[in-house]
Amino acid sequence: MGLDQAVEALSSGTPPPVGRYRFDGATWTWTDEMFAMHGFVPGEVVPSGELMLSHVDPDEVPGARLAFKKALLGGTPYASYHHLLDARRRRRTVLVTGWGRLDDRGEVVELAGTMVDLTEVVRCDAQVEVEAAIVGVTAHRATIEQAKGMLMLAFGLPPDAAFAVLRAHSQNSNIKVHDLAERLTSGLARQAEDGIDACAARVHAVLSEAAGTRDPTSASD
């Protein structure tokens, strides 16, 4: 989820928590939401820019520090999409914005901004993706199970081994698992009537054909 998606997410659904901070050149002030996002109760710690940076994911500190420094030195508006670890080591996804106010000499006399907690928004997005993937698997599950049954019958395999064979041929031939399963189960009723030998012959034929007709544009599930 990039910055554009994060901003778009703010326009729909339940509004995420928003904290506000301000620096007047000497003192930092945080709203209660800022303390909460960092894992503190209001007033538990003394707010500061370094405290904010100390909770940023270590891998993302350089980028956040650079944006923060530009705002402090030149009043340049900025936005940073990153992760922070609160006082309880809980990971949060946040969007931090800031802007400075300059005096007549062009020096920053005030820095103000917001921190938006997008943790729940990102979690919900991820859950939607997971659920979509599960729906896709479920839609093909019956065909895959039938194909596994054919492999078990043809080669005398247990279920896990049968799926491993299906998966391996899928990867080797660059054919999706469910597509390969559909090839195996095509005409399943007739194959069952013809007996085990016919079923085994069908399995060998399909797998051999798949191995000999690699599709470089297709990826396995």
N, C-alpha and C positions, 0 to 999 in steps of 0.2 A: 504494500500500500504506500504510494508516494504522496508527496505534498498535495498535488492536485486532487487525488482521491480523498485525502484527509479533509481538505476544505469542502469538497462536495458532500462528504458525510455529515458535515455540520448543518446542512440545509434540510435534513430529513430525520425523522425519528425523534426519540427523546433526547433533548439537549445534553451533551456531556458536561461534566463539571468544568468550571472555568475559574482559575485563580488569577489574581492580579498582583503585580509587584511594582514598586516605585523606588527610585534612588535619587535623592536630592543633592548628591555630591558628597554627602557625609553619612547619611543614614538610610538603610534599607527598610522598607515596610512591606509586609505580606498580608494578604487577606487570609482568612481561615482556611480557604480551599487550598492555598499554596502550602500551608503547613501540612494539611492532610495528605496532599499528593506526595510529599516528601516523608510521610510516615511519622509526623510529629503532631502533638496537640498544640493549639495556638499558644505562643509565648514560651514554648519549651526550649527553643533555641533562638539565637540571635541571627536574623536573616542577613545574608550577604551574597554577593555574586559568586564568591569562591565556594560557598556552601552549595549553591545551585549546581555549579560545575562538578563538585565532588560527588554528586549523585548521578551524574550522566554516565551512561555505559562507557567504560574505559575506551572501547574501540571508536567511540563517537565523540570523545572529548575534543580532539583537535579541531574538527569542523565547528562544533558548538562554541568553543573558545574564540575562534577566529571571528565568527559572526558577532559574538558578544563584544569583542574588543573593538570592532569597527563601529558598533553602536555607541560604545563608551567614549571613543576618541573623536568620532565625527558626527555622531547623531544619526548615522545611516540606519534607516528602517531595515529590519531583518526578520527572517522566519527560519526556524530550525525544527525539522521533524526528526526526533530521535527517541531514545529509550533512557529511562532513568531507573535506578535501584533505590527504593525508599529505605528508611531506617530499619525496616524489618526484612530487607533484601527481597522485597517483592518488586517484580519488573513491571514498569508502566510504559506505555507508548504515549508520547506527548507532542504537542505542537506548540512551540514557544515563539511568540512574536514580541518585538520591542521597537521602540523609536525614541529618539532623543530630542530635547529642546535646547536650542542654542541661544546664547546671549548675544549682545551686539558685537562682541569680539569673535564670535564664531566658536566659542567654547561650550561644551556640553554642561549644562547646569542641572539637567534633570533627565532621567531615563525611566520610562514607564513601559509596561508591557503586560501580556497575558500568557498564561500557560493553560492549554486545553488538554484534559485527560481523555485520550482517545482509546484507552485500553479496552473498554467494553465494545466500542465500535469495531475495532480490529478483530476482537474475539468473535463477534457476531458474524463478521465477514468471513472469517476462517471457518466458522461452523457451517455457514451456508455452502461454502466450497466442499467441505467434508460431506455434508448431507447430499449434495449433488453427485459426488463421486459414489456414495453408497447407493443412490438411486440407480446410477448407471450399472453398477455391479449386480444389483438385485434384478434389473431388467434382463440380464444375460445369464443369471445364475442357473436357471432350469436347463438351458442348453449346455452350459459348461458341466453341470452334474451328469447329464446324459452322456456327454463325451467322455467324462471320467469313467462312467460305467462301462462304456465300450472298451476303453483301454484296460480296465480291470478284467473284463471278460476275455479280451484278446490275449493279454500277456500274463494273466493271473496275478495282478498287482493289487496291493492295498490302496485305499483311497488317496493317501498322501503321496505315494509314489506315482499313482496315475496322474495326479495333477502336476507333479514335478515333470513328468514326461511331456505333458501338454504344454507346460510353460517353457520347457527347454526347446521344443520344436517351434513354438511361437517366436522365441527370441532368435533362434538360428535362422528362421525363414523370414523374419521381419513381417510376420502376419499377426494381427491382434489375436489374443487368446480366444475371444468370443467368435471371431471370424473362422478361426481354425476349428473351433468346436462345432460351428454350424456346418462346415464341410464334412466333418466326421459323422454328424447325426443326420445328414441328408438321407432320406429314404430309410430311416431307422426301423420302422415297422417291418419293411420287407427284409432287412438284414437279419432281424431277430427271427423271422420265420425260416430263413435259410440256414440258421444254425451258427455254432461257434466258429467253424472254419471259414464260413463266408464273412462273418463279422471281422475275424482277424485279417482276412485278405483285404477287406475294405479299409481297415485301419492302416495297414501297411501301404496300400495304394495312395491314400490321402496324404499320409505323412511323407511318402517319397515324392509325391507331386509337389507338396509344399516346399520341400527342401530343394527341389529343382527349379522352382519358379519364384525366386526371391523378389520381393517388391521393395525396392529401395526407398519408396516414398511412404511406406507404412511403418508404424512403430508398434511394438507389443504393449499389451496392457500390463 
